[in-house]
Amino acid sequence: MIITLQLQIFMVITVGGYIFTPEDLLRYGTVTREQLEILNRALLEGKDILIAGTSRAGKTKFVEALIHLVPADRKIAVITAYNEFKQFRENTVVINTEFGQDSLKSRTERVMEKIRRLNPDYVVIDTIHTVHVPTILSRLLDDYTFIVTSLAMSKDIIDEVRHWLRADDDVIAKFDVVVELKRDFRTNTRRVNRIYAVKAEDGKIKLEDIA
């Protein structure tokens, strides 16, 4: 699908606030057109994308914009917590989670069962702690395309993903693309610093710079 057609989307306003579009990412210099084209192709090809960045680096807004690039005939399941993510497209189903009397294990199993019933083309996980993300990734990453966000407080993205997502190298190696977001605290601007391809060499996970 040609990205210029995808960008012909009007600004979306929901009860939960303003929803970012790919056009916004370009307008504010968050991405270059080349970077957006790379991510658009990755989504259409069903590649698993990991978005890493510091707190308030714009990970959630970036995910919102990427969801606009998913064709309308493909289903998206978004796992969120306490209704933080709002449904703004008809092809999106929001699976809300929150802490309760049930255990983390049972809550996670229930979410995975919902995903299997929905059988979506994409599953989005936006840094939540109300389910056990490592279990979801280890069991479902082979069956669905995932878009997952993770905190990254240091320059070692892989080590940060291990810590914050509690993911081992076998899981991390299954991702295809890593997007590194940066926030400039002086100007309060956010941008894609680099886009990497994930490579496994000699038993180690490496990131190969592609944009």
N, C-alpha and C positions, 0 to 999 in steps of 0.2 A: 504494500500500500504506500502511496506517495505521501510523504510527511506534510507537504504543503496543503494537501487536502485535510489531513488530520488537524492542522492548525486553524482551520476555518471553524472554530468553536467559539461561541460567545462566552463571555465571562459568566460564571455560574455562581449564584448566591443561594445559600441554603440557610436553614435555621441555625446551623452550627457555625456559620461564618463564611468567609470567602474561600472558594475552592480554586486552587491554582491550576492553570492550564499550561501546556507546552509553550504557548505564546508568551506567557508571563515569564517563564524561565529564560527565554531569549531576550525579552524586553529589559529585564533587570540584570542581564549578564551572568546569570547563574550557570548557563551552559552556552557553548558555541553551537552553531548550526551543525558542525561536523560531529560533535559529541551527541547531539540529539538524534542525528541520523543513525549513529552507531547503536544507541539505545533502542531506537525504533525497530531496527533490524533484529536486534537481540530479542525483543519482545515477540515479534512476529514469527521468529524462528523457534520460539519456545525455550529460550535459554534462561537458566536460573540466575537471578540478579541479586546481589548483596549490596546494600547501601550502608556505608559506614561513615560516621562523623561524630563530632563532639556534641554535647548538649546544646540545643538551640541552633544547630547547624542547618536546620530546615529539612530534616529527613522526611517528616510526615507530609509537608507541602510538596516535596519532590515526588513522593509516592502518588499523591493526588494527580499531579501533572502526568506521570507515566500512565496512570490508569486511563486517561483520555486517549492514549495511543493504542489501546487495546480495541480491536474491531468490535462493533456492536453485537456481532453474532457469536462472540466468545464469552463464556461465563466466568465471572470472577468471584471468589469467596474471600472475604476480608475478616480475619480474626482480630478482634479489638477488645478493649476492656472498658467497662463503665461508659459505654456509648460514646467513646471519644471519636470514633470514625463514623461519619454520616454517609448514608447511601445517596449518591448523586447521579448514578447512571442506572438504567433499568436492568442492565446485564450484571449488576453487582448485588451480591447477597452478603449482608453483614452478620457475622456470628459474634454476638456479644458475650463476654465473659466477665465474671466478677467473683471475688472471694465470698464464700458462704460456708455452710455447714458441711458440704461435701468435701472430700479430699482433693488435693491437687491431681492425683492419679486418676480419680474417677471423672473429674472435670475435663481433664485432657482426653481421656478415652471418649467422652461424650462429644467433644469437639471434633475428634477424628472421625467418629461415626457420621456426624453431620456432613463433613467434607466428602466422605465416601458416597453418601446418599446424593449429595448435590452433583458430584462428579464434575467439578469445575475445570476450566482450562488453565486457570491461574489461581494460586493461593497467595494472599498477602498477609504477612505478619509484621506488625509495626511495633517492635520493642515492648512486649508485654510480659508480665510476670504472674498473671493469673492462670496460666497453663504452663505445662512443662515443654518448652520449645524444643529442646534436644530430642525428646521422644517423637514429636510431630515430624521433625526433619528426618530423623533416622528411619521412620516407617513410611513416610509419604513422599519424600523428595524424589524418589525414582518414578513415581506415578503421575506427578503434577508439576507444572511450572511454578516456581516460587519467586516471589519478590519479598525480601526480608530486610529489615533495618536493624542496625546494631550500633551501639555506642562505640566510639574509638577515641579514647582520651590521650593516646600517645601515637607516635609515628609507626609503630609496629602493628599494622592493621590485623594481621593474622592472629597475633597474640591477643589483641583486644577482642576479636571475635570469639576466640576460645573462651575468654573470661566472661564476656557479657552474654553471649548466647549459650555458653556451656556446651559448645559444639566441639567434637573431636576432629582430627584431621581427615578422617574418612568422610565425614559429613561436609566439611569445608571444601574438600576436593571435588565434590559433586556440583558445586556452583561453577558457573561459566564466566561470569562477569562480576567485578567488584567496582563500585562507584565510590570514590572518596570525596566527601563533602568537606569544605572548609568554611569557617566563619571568621571574618576579620572583625575583632572586637573593637577596633578603633573606629571603623566606619559602619559597623553593624551590617556589612554586606555578606552574602553567602554565595558560594560558587562551587562548581565541580572542579576539584583540583586535578584529579587524574581518573582515567578509566583503565582498569586492568583486566587482563585475561588470567584466569586461575590455572596454574600448571602444577603438576605433581612430578617432581624429579628426585630420584634416589631416596624415595620415602619422605621427602620434604615438600611442603606447600610453598610455591613461589608465585609472585605476582608479576606478570609481564605487561609492561606499559604499552597501551594501544592508542591512547588519546589523552 
